[in-house]
Amino acid sequence: MKIQNQTAAEEAGRRFWQSGLRPRSLPATAPPLSLEDVLAIRHPEAPRWSRDGKWLAWRWDDGGLIHLWAALVESGDCFQVSQGQNSVGGFDWGSDGRLAYAQGGDISIARPGDPARPLTSGGTKADEPRWSPDGARLAFSLGGVPHVFDFAGMSLTVLRVPGRVVPASGDGVGLRWSPDGSLIAISILDGRQRDLAVVDLSGQVIWRTASADNENAFAWIDAGRLHYTSVDPCCRRRVHRVVDLKTGHERELVVEESAKGLKWELTPVVRPGGRSILYFLTPENWPQVHCLDLETGDLIRLADGPGDDTAFQGDFLSCSRDGRFAVFSSNRQIAPNQRRLWLADLELRTWKPLTEGPGTDCCASFSPDGRSIAYLHCGPYESADIWVLPFKGGPARQISRSMPARFGPQSITAPTHLTYPSRDGTPVHGDLFLPKGFDPENSYPAVVFLHGGMSRQMCHGWNPMRPYAVFHSFHQYLLHKGFVILSVDYRGSCGYGRDYEEGSFMGLCVTDLEDVIAGAGFLKGLGFVDSQAIAVYGLSYGGYLTLGALTKYPETFSVGVNVAGVYDWAQWVRWREEQWVGAPWYGAYTRLGGPPGTENAQAWLEASPRNFIDQLKRPLLSLMGTADERVDYQQLERIVSDCVRRGKDFAALSYPGETHMFSYRHTWADAFSRIEQAFERYLKQPPAKRPSAMI
């Protein structure tokens, strides 16, 4: 298979280099980096304010062990709250400054700096701790069953709801107290149906959704009204509703529709006072923040002009306590792979940027007193960390410090964002990195990296999402080893508008794969990349496209590395229906036009690399965890079986107990060592001297 416009991509590479634009590269004398260096980085999640606004708490991933930390904002002093060898799950602040958190299947309670005491014991699969508004009770899920502990009476009540508690979409919260503490809204899975139920403190269900669709994000408007969303199984229609719990009357507020599949949902935010609701909507080309007035029904966009008002799937926005201001992340007026914080005045209907960059600022939240904004920042020379910005002006202060001091700008290469034409002329976005000691007169091996998702985006530097931050760190190491790297945001990626994100509709492993193949052409056109020494690799959907590249374009790449990619979509769909019961079909299933049928049979055929395995010519390395929760392990087994039967050159390695994105530092160290070895063997040796077999 040959791309007719391949010469256009190569010509784009030649023009790029002839333009005089020179991406930064490190001098040959730059301090070295080791795998140990790049894997030593810790990865914090978005922080949460204590109710008095004096503290921030967050989960901090240190090589797969996730502990709960807290910082006294004024001084910046940090305290590790949880201890032990089990990772922390959900957590919540109480009104008196105590933290409740799930760890090792139990709930513990602690103040920062003080020893924790257990509330449950025995590893009972406890999670989702949620304090009541007055702090007198704690709700939590125990083996999927909601419980409420009353601290005054030292009593435990079991709430016998139908089904079991499951995380909702958006922020993943499955339990929410009403503002007056008299009711609890719960996301449940009952059989194969995801619903919402509202119960009182005796466990009596006073309301439950009746829609045949699956209910997702939800939030209390006031003590008597609940907002929730429902989405059809193929994610083509999402309805936002409000229910009056006293009368049972429901009202549709906003309806989102797209024949090509809706974007994943970020949780709507109710403005303090219940006057209006803030949504992320995409009525045109850009997902942007909108405000719905609940009295008048007026729906307005907060800020005009192009731009994506989301950073990634876990992003969110926040309102000030008085409800006047909202802060959100956007790539307005900057490069599309960066984000700044923006402030909207909801009364005056004005907006302005708050942060300067470079990099990504996201997950912003107002302090309860409205004096400060906490957020995540990462950039070209720093991994993600927690920062606090004074609302009325002044410099931001760094709270957490996740990057080892030895890993500094003197050893880091910043990316250069660019575009090149795909087969049909569509500009494809990517980031180019040049190796340490770069000399344009030399010839270099190159690596094309493909993110997962598909609806993800690589950033200008480190990423707020841990898996892509880890890969970016590894790329810094590869640059010290002499590799050119092109990270491709193929069609289907977010951050470039809905048209680009939907560009692979009915063309999975076709349209997006053409973007990847054109990337190899762009590299060849630069003049300093060895055309016979280009690798392709990626994680999840990126691993899937790697499989597609090696089977459908078998002459383009010298070697490929698939990390946890789908090989056979039909097999994955069967597994997914049992693994994620009742969950909506975001992503690939919707982009293929729904279930296989007459109209989309060709799209389903083209989508599975397994249908083209006979064409595999170049060596393939596949890596996967046996406890993968996103892609079934049978995918790796089928790769091995098919390659063995056909005598293909391959190697496969599984990591017992590992997850989809790999959790542990020692797993990444092993995986990256094997990936580096494959690149060294098949890219730095001339074709005649390369190994005859991967094993």
Secondary structure by P-SEA (a helix, b strand, c coil): ccccaaaaaaaaaaaaaaccccccccccccccccccccccbbbbcbbbbcccccbbbbbbbcccbbbbbbbcccccccccccccccccccccccccbbbbbbcccbbbbbcccbbbbbccccccccccccccccccbbbbbcccbbbbbbccccbbbbbcccbbbbbbccccccccccccccbbbbbcccccccbbbbbcccccccccccccccccbbbbccccccccccccccccbbbbbcccccccbbbbcbbbbbccccccccbbbbcccccbbbbbccccccbbbbbbcccccbbbbcccccccccccccccccccccccbbbbbbcccccccbbbbbbbcccccbbbbccccccccccccccccccbbbbbbbcccccbbbbbbcccccbbbbcccccccccccccbbbbbbbcccccccccccbbbbbcccccccbbbbbbbbbbccccccccccccccaaaaaaaaaaaaaaaabbbbbbbbcccccccccccccccccccccaaaaaaaaaaaaaaacccccccbbbbccccaaaaaaaaaaacccccccbbbbccccccaaaaaaaaaaacccccccccccccccccccccaaaaaaacccccccccccbbbbbbbcccccccaaaaaaaaaaaaaacccbbbbbbcccccccccaaaaaaaaaaaaaaaaacccccccccccccc
